[in-house]
Amino acid sequence: MKGSESLLATATAAGVQVCFANPGTTEIPLVEAFDQVPGVRAVLALSEGVVTGAADAYARMMGIPAMTLLHLGPGFANGIANLHNARRARSPVINIVGEHATWHQPADAPLNSDIESLARPVSGWVGRTTSAASTAAEFVEAYQATLQQRLPATLIAAADHMWGQGGMPAEVAAAPGRPVVDDQQVSAIAKLLSSGRGRPALLLGGHVLSAEGIRTAARIAATVGAEVLAERSPARIERGPEIPPVRSLPYFPEDVIKALDGFSHLVLVGARTPVAFFGYRGMPSFPLPNDLKVHTLADTDQDAVEALRALADATGSAAADLPGAERPQVQSPEGPLTAASIASAIVLTQPEHAIVVNEGVSYGAAYPAIAAAAPPHTELTNTGGAIGMGMPAATGAAIACPDRALINFQADGSAAYTVQALWTQARESLDVTTVICANSRYRILEAELQRAGIDGPGTAAASMTSLAEPAVDWTAIARGFGVPSSRATTGEELLDALRRAHAEPGPHLIQAVL
């Protein structure tokens, strides 16, 4: 076998099913190998940011590694922003980055770069191939690392190792499980919650925001008199009529302090201590009330769901009834569009078991505020704050779950970063409905100017928050990439457009004008 063929054969044996790719000359041996070694589906994207964002969402939905194929250091660099989000989401992603032939690297060709220095900040493991014969074993190292660390792993593959003969598939050991929480830690938290002193809260994050995790936490909370909260911007959260609604922490630090006011204990379950997105003058990095004590049941690496099961047993809540909860009443939107009316239209029309990718940015909170009224669904959010994840994530999630409708609740400013994802959606006939919140501005920056005390920004500052000159015609862009599109200016028009989009197969884009 060639090294490239042994790599793909080993990936197939490991259970890797999809490779999101934007290859170049150094990756030609791997491009050829997809025809020689069946088993891994190659999905082409026009931008590396789409490649990495799609791989992130695929891994979030499937729980198994997605693979990327990227062209040298510059290609990898183009995908770093969404690998940053994947790292924050703790997504298992294996990046295969092409490299010049080993004998050509000393020549310092125009595309030569220090790939390791680019990869380390967004990877839990970085390695290089050393020969065609060892390529498969080195892929296994990357595979084991991404599953064990729940972080992206990056394998730099030299071209001569890929085209060279002598490769053989490598054996792939069983995937490692998450570390289990110590019984003493469970007992200590159970004692704290059952003491009846103070008002505790359970803060859920990561994989524990599954249906089972939320239900188990809700039973515990009902038994011990606690409340269940969700971390800001979770990788994935499940909702539905049979899942108790969970209140998410807000964005701005002063609002987080208010949301946690009155609680005596905050128990972290697969979540980090809340941290402010930015350092604001006069505000702490960790926005917590002064008298709130923080405890950890399970950290982000551990099996938090199993820890919750053990805690439910220890608190006598495993068999408790789920607490009842009122679902929000959602009114049919009428008249000019607002963030709230766009969210209402999505909730009222979304199919059962849809996947909602929320990159609304400044308008993103409108959807989760009423999402408990929607049919059963999964929401994916921007875990790392690097914008441009929404369209790629919707693409990757649609590849992962072709039997589920995808809805991308998308801000216009961040959509412009990775709009090339529409082409892949059209090429693969993906059932993705993109709703562009077109306010023609970076509204979040306007809010930050106001928070900084700048109520009347000057011409230069105002120009850096405006997308209106010229205004982006999203319907024309979508059609150019092969995606049917429409425009809505009222609640009634948006409802009609969403119903049409959900009734027809394939991708659609709706420009919701605010």
C-alpha positions in Angstrom: 0.0 0.0 0.0 0.9 3.6 -0.4 1.1 5.6 2.9 -2.1 7.5 1.9 -4.0 4.2 1.4 -2.9 2.8 4.7 -4.0 6.0 6.4 -7.5 5.8 4.9 -7.8 2.1 5.5 -6.9 2.6 9.2 -9.4 5.5 9.4 -12.1 3.3 8.0 -11.3 0.5 10.5 -11.4 3.1 13.3 -15.0 4.0 12.4 -14.2 7.4 10.8 -17.0 7.9 8.2 -16.5 11.4 6.8 -13.6 13.6 5.7 -14.4 17.3 5.1 -11.8 18.5 2.7 -10.2 21.4 0.8 -7.0 19.8 -0.6 -4.1 21.1 -2.7 -1.1 19.7 -4.5 0.6 18.2 -1.4 -2.6 16.2 -0.7 -3.0 14.6 -4.1 -1.9 11.2 -2.9 -4.7 11.3 -0.4 -7.2 12.6 -2.9 -6.4 9.6 -5.1 -6.6 7.2 -2.2 -10.3 8.0 -1.6 -11.0 6.1 -4.9 -8.7 3.2 -3.9 -9.9 2.7 -0.4 -13.7 2.8 0.2 -15.3 3.6 3.5 -14.6 7.3 4.2 -16.9 9.8 2.5 -15.2 12.9 1.1 -17.1 16.2 1.4 -15.6 19.1 -0.5 -15.9 22.7 0.9 -14.7 25.9 -0.8 -13.2 27.3 2.4 -11.1 25.8 5.2 -13.3 27.5 7.7 -16.2 25.5 6.4 -14.2 22.3 6.5 -13.3 22.7 10.2 -16.7 24.1 11.3 -18.5 21.2 9.6 -16.1 18.7 11.2 -16.8 20.2 14.7 -20.6 19.9 14.3 -20.4 16.5 12.8 -18.4 15.3 15.9 -20.8 17.0 18.3 -23.8 15.2 16.7 -22.1 11.8 16.2 -19.8 11.6 19.1 -17.1 10.0 16.8 -14.2 11.8 15.1 -14.7 13.6 11.9 -11.6 14.0 9.7 -10.4 17.1 7.9 -8.0 17.4 4.9 -6.2 20.7 4.7 -3.5 22.2 2.5 -0.3 23.0 4.3 0.1 25.7 6.9 -1.9 28.5 5.2 -4.9 26.1 4.6 -4.8 25.1 8.2 -4.6 28.7 9.3 -7.7 29.5 7.3 -9.6 26.9 9.4 -8.2 27.8 12.9 -11.1 29.9 14.0 -13.6 27.0 13.9 -11.0 24.7 15.3 -10.9 27.1 18.2 -14.6 26.6 18.6 -14.1 22.8 18.3 -11.6 22.9 21.1 -14.0 24.7 23.3 -16.7 22.3 22.3 -14.3 19.4 23.1 -15.1 17.9 19.8 -13.1 14.9 18.5 -11.6 16.1 15.2 -8.6 14.6 13.3 -6.9 17.2 11.1 -4.7 15.7 8.3 -2.6 18.6 7.1 -0.5 18.1 4.0 3.2 19.0 4.1 5.9 19.3 1.5 8.0 16.2 0.7 10.6 15.8 3.4 13.5 16.5 0.9 11.8 19.6 -0.3 11.1 21.2 3.1 14.7 22.7 3.5 14.2 24.6 0.3 11.7 26.9 2.1 9.2 26.9 -0.8 6.6 29.7 -0.9 4.0 27.7 1.0 6.4 26.4 3.6 5.5 27.3 7.2 5.7 26.2 10.8 2.6 24.1 10.9 3.2 23.0 14.5 3.1 26.5 15.8 -0.3 27.0 14.1 -1.7 23.7 15.3 -0.7 23.6 19.0 -3.2 26.3 20.3 -6.2 24.5 18.8 -5.0 20.9 19.2 -4.6 18.6 22.1 -2.1 16.5 20.1 0.2 17.4 17.2 2.4 14.9 15.3 4.1 14.2 12.0 4.4 11.2 9.8 7.8 9.7 9.7 7.5 7.2 6.8 5.0 5.5 4.6 5.3 2.4 6.7 4.6 4.2 10.0 1.8 6.5 8.7 -1.1 4.2 9.8 0.3 3.9 13.3 0.7 7.6 13.6 -2.9 8.1 12.5 -3.9 5.8 15.3 -2.0 8.0 17.7 -4.0 11.0 16.5 -7.3 9.0 16.7 -6.6 7.8 20.3 -5.6 11.3 21.4 -8.7 13.1 20.1 -10.9 10.6 21.8 -9.0 10.5 25.0 -8.6 14.3 25.3 -11.8 15.3 23.6 -9.8 17.9 21.7 -8.8 18.2 18.0 -5.7 16.2 17.0 -3.5 17.3 14.1 -1.3 14.9 12.0 1.0 16.6 9.5 1.4 14.3 6.5 4.5 14.7 4.3 3.7 14.2 0.6 6.5 11.6 0.1 5.2 9.6 3.0 1.7 9.6 1.3 2.8 8.6 -2.2 5.5 6.2 -0.9 5.0 2.4 -0.9 5.2 0.2 2.2 2.2 1.2 4.1 0.0 -1.3 6.0 -3.2 -0.7 8.0 -2.6 -0.5 11.7 -4.6 -2.1 14.5 -7.0 0.3 16.3 -7.7 -0.3 19.9 -11.1 0.3 21.5 -11.9 3.9 22.2 -11.1 5.0 25.7 -14.0 6.0 28.0 -14.2 9.1 30.1 -12.6 9.0 33.5 -15.1 8.2 36.3 -15.7 10.5 39.2 -14.5 9.3 42.6 -17.2 7.9 44.9 -16.0 10.2 47.7 -16.5 13.2 45.6 -20.1 12.1 44.8 -20.7 11.5 48.6 -19.4 14.9 49.5 -21.6 16.7 47.0 -24.6 14.6 48.1 -24.0 15.5 51.7 -23.8 19.2 50.7 -27.0 19.1 48.7 -28.9 17.1 51.3 -27.9 19.3 54.3 -30.8 21.7 53.8 -28.6 24.6 54.3 -28.7 27.4 51.8 -29.9 27.4 48.2 -27.8 25.3 45.8 -27.7 25.3 42.0 -26.4 22.7 39.5 -24.6 24.2 36.5 -24.6 21.7 33.6 -22.2 21.9 30.7 -20.7 19.8 27.9 -22.1 16.3 27.2 -24.2 16.3 30.4 -26.8 18.6 28.6 -28.2 15.5 27.0 -31.8 14.4 27.6 -30.7 11.9 30.3 -28.4 14.4 32.0 -31.0 17.1 32.2 -33.6 14.8 33.5 -31.3 13.3 36.1 -30.2 16.8 37.3 -33.9 17.9 37.4 -34.8 15.0 39.7 -31.9 15.8 42.0 -32.8 19.4 42.1 -36.4 18.7 42.9 -35.4 16.4 45.7 -32.9 18.7 47.4 -34.5 22.1 46.6 -32.0 23.2 44.0 -32.2 24.8 40.6 -30.6 23.5 37.3 -28.8 26.0 35.1 -26.9 25.5 31.8 -23.6 27.0 30.9 -23.5 29.8 28.4 -23.0 28.6 24.8 -23.1 24.8 25.2 -21.7 22.6 22.5 -25.1 20.8 22.4 -28.3 20.9 24.4 -31.4 18.8 24.0 -34.9 20.1 24.4 -38.4 18.7 24.2 -41.7 18.2 26.0 -40.2 15.3 28.0 -37.1 17.3 29.0 -37.4 19.9 31.8 -36.5 23.4 30.6 -33.1 24.7 31.8 -32.3 28.3 32.2 -29.0 29.4 30.6 -26.5 31.8 32.1 -26.6 35.2 30.3 -23.8 36.9 28.3 -22.8 40.1 30.2 -21.0 39.6 33.5 -23.3 41.8 35.5 -26.2 39.8 34.3 -24.5 36.6 35.3 -24.0 37.9 38.9 -27.7 38.8 39.0 -28.7 35.4 37.7 -26.6 33.7 40.5 -27.6 36.1 43.2 -29.4 34.2 46.1 -27.7 30.9 45.5 -25.3 29.7 48.3 -23.6 26.9 46.4 -22.9 26.3 42.7 -22.1 22.7 41.8 -20.3 22.3 38.5 -21.3 19.3 36.5 -19.2 19.0 33.3 -19.0 22.8 33.3 -16.3 25.4 34.1 -16.7 28.2 36.7 -18.5 31.0 34.8 -16.1 33.4 33.2 -16.7 36.8 31.5 -16.2 36.8 27.7 -14.1 39.9 28.1 -12.5 41.9 30.8 -14.7 44.9 31.6 -13.5 47.8 33.8 -14.8 47.3 37.3 -16.0 43.8 36.7 -14.4 40.5 37.8 -13.1 37.9 35.4 -15.3 35.3 37.3 -18.7 37.0 37.7 -19.9 35.4 40.9 -21.7 36.8 43.9 -19.2 37.2 46.8 -21.0 34.7 49.1 -21.4 32.0 46.4 -19.3 28.8 47.0 -18.3 26.8 44.0 -17.9 23.0 44.1 -17.1 20.4 41.4 -19.0 17.2 40.9 -17.4 16.4 37.6 -14.9 18.4 35.5 -15.1 18.8 31.7 -13.0 15.6 31.1 -14.9 13.3 33.4 -18.1 11.2 32.9 -20.5 13.8 34.2 -23.6 11.8 33.3 -22.5 8.8 35.3 -21.6 11.1 38.2 -25.1 12.5 38.1 -26.6 9.0 38.1 -24.5 8.2 41.2 -25.5 11.5 42.8 -29.2 10.7 42.1 -28.7 7.4 44.0 -26.9 9.1 46.9 -29.6 11.8 47.3 -32.5 9.4 46.9 -33.8 11.1 43.8 -33.2 8.5 41.1 -36.9 7.4 41.2 -38.3 10.9 41.8 -40.9 12.2 39.4 -39.8 14.9 36.9 -40.9 18.3 38.1 -43.6 19.9 36.0 -42.8 23.0 34.1 -44.8 25.6 32.2 -43.9 25.9 28.6 -43.8 29.4 27.1 -46.7 30.5 25.0 -45.5 31.6 21.6 -47.7 34.0 19.6 -47.7 34.0 15.8 -45.5 36.9 14.7 -47.1 39.8 12.9 -45.8 43.0 11.4 -42.1 44.1 11.0 -39.5 41.6 12.1 -37.7 41.7 15.4 -35.3 39.2 17.0 -38.3 37.9 19.1 -40.6 37.5 16.1 -37.9 35.6 14.1 -37.4 33.2 17.0 -41.2 32.8 17.3 -41.5 31.9 13.6 -38.7 29.3 13.9 -40.3 27.7 17.0 -43.8 27.6 15.4 -42.6 26.0 12.2 -39.7 23.8 13.0 -40.2 20.0 12.4 -39.9 17.5 15.1 -36.3 16.4 16.0 -34.8 19.4 14.1 -31.3 20.5 14.8 -31.0 24.3 15.4 -27.6 25.9 14.9 -27.7 29.2 16.7 -25.3 31.9 15.6 -27.6 34.8 16.1 -24.9 36.6 18.0 -26.7 39.8 19.3 -30.1 38.2 18.6 -29.1 34.7 19.6 -30.8 34.8 23.0 -34.2 35.2 21.5 -34.5 31.6 20.4 -33.5 29.7 23.6 -35.8 32.0 25.6 -38.8 30.3 24.0 -37.3 27.1 22.6 -39.0 25.0 25.3 -42.3 25.5 23.4 -40.8 23.8 20.3 -41.0 20.1 19.4 -38.1 17.9 20.5 -34.9 19.3 19.0 -31.1 19.8 19.5 -29.5 23.2 19.6 -25.8 23.8 18.8 -24.2 27.1 19.8 -20.9 29.0 19.3 -18.8 27.6 22.1 -15.6 29.6 21.5 -17.0 32.9 20.3 -15.1 32.8 17.0 -17.8 33.9 14.6 -18.5 32.2 11.3 -19.4 28.8 12.7 -23.2 28.8 12.0 -23.3 27.9 8.3 -20.4 25.3 8.5 -21.9 23.8 11.6 -25.3 23.4 9.9 -23.5 21.7 7.0 -21.7 19.2 9.2 -24.7 18.4 11.4 -26.8 17.8 8.2 -24.1 15.3 7.0 -24.2 13.6 10.4 -28.0 13.4 10.6 -29.5 13.3 7.1 -32.9 12.3 8.5 -33.2 15.5 10.6 -34.1 19.0 9.4 -31.5 21.6 10.0 -32.3 25.2 10.9 -29.5 27.8 11.0 -30.5 30.9 13.0 -27.8 33.1 11.6 -26.5 36.7 12.0 -25.6 38.4 8.8 -22.2 39.7 10.0 -20.9 36.3 10.9 -22.5 34.6 7.9 -20.2 36.6 5.7 -17.2 34.8 7.1 -18.1 31.3 5.8 -21.0 31.8 3.3 -19.2 29.3 1.0 -20.9 26.6 3.1 -24.0 27.2 1.0 -22.2 25.7 -2.0 -21.5 22.5 -0.1 -25.1 22.4 1.1 -26.3 22.6 -2.5 -23.7 20.1 -3.8 -24.7 17.5 -1.1 -28.5 18.4 -1.3 -28.6 19.0 2.4 -31.9 19.8 4.2 -30.7 23.1 5.7 -32.9 26.1 6.1 -30.8 29.2 6.8 -32.5 32.3 8.4 -30.3 35.3 8.0 -31.1 38.0 10.6 -30.3 40.9 8.3 -29.9 44.0 10.4 -27.0 45.2 8.2 -24.8 46.0 11.2 -22.5 44.5 13.8 -25.1 45.0 16.5 -23.0 43.5 19.3 -20.3 46.1 18.6 -22.9 48.9 18.9 -23.8 47.4 22.3 -20.2 47.3 23.3 -19.7 51.0 22.3 -22.7 51.9 24.5 -21.3 49.9 27.4 -18.0 51.8 27.0 -20.0 55.0 27.4 -19.8 56.0 23.7 -23.4 56.9 23.0 -22.7 59.0 20.0 -19.9 57.3 18.0 -18.1 59.4 15.4 -18.0 58.7 11.7 -15.1 56.3 11.8 -16.4 54.3 14.8 -19.9 54.1 13.3 -18.5 52.9 9.9 -16.9 49.9 11.6 -20.2 48.7 12.9 -22.3 49.2 9.8 -22.8 46.7 7.0 -25.3 48.9 5.1 -23.1 50.6 2.5 -23.5 48.6 0.4 -26.2 46.3 1.9 -25.6 42.6 1.3 -28.1 40.9 -0.9 -28.3 37.5 0.7 -30.9 36.1 -1.7 -28.6 36.8 -4.6 -25.6 35.3 -2.9 -27.6 32.2 -2.1 -28.8 31.8 -5.7 -25.2 32.2 -6.8 -24.2 29.2 -4.7 -27.1 27.1 -6.0 -29.4 27.6 -3.0 -33.1 28.7 -3.5 -33.8 31.9 -1.5 -36.5 34.3 -0.5 -36.9 37.6 1.5 -39.2 38.3 4.4 -39.9 41.6 6.1 -42.8 40.7 8.3 -43.7 37.9 10.6 -46.4 36.7 8.3 -43.9 36.5 5.3 -41.3 34.7 7.4 -43.8 32.1 8.6 -44.8 31.4 5.0 -41.2 31.2 3.8 -40.3 28.8 6.6 -43.2 26.5 5.9 -42.3 26.4 2.2 -38.6 25.7 3.0 -39.5 22.8 5.3 -41.9 21.3 2.8 -39.2 21.1 0.1 -36.1 19.0 0.1 -32.6 20.5 -0.1 -31.2 23.8 1.2 -33.0 27.1 1.4 -32.0 30.6 2.6 -34.4 33.2 3.9 -33.2 36.8 4.4 -35.2 38.1 7.4 -34.9 41.9 7.1 -34.8 43.7 10.4 
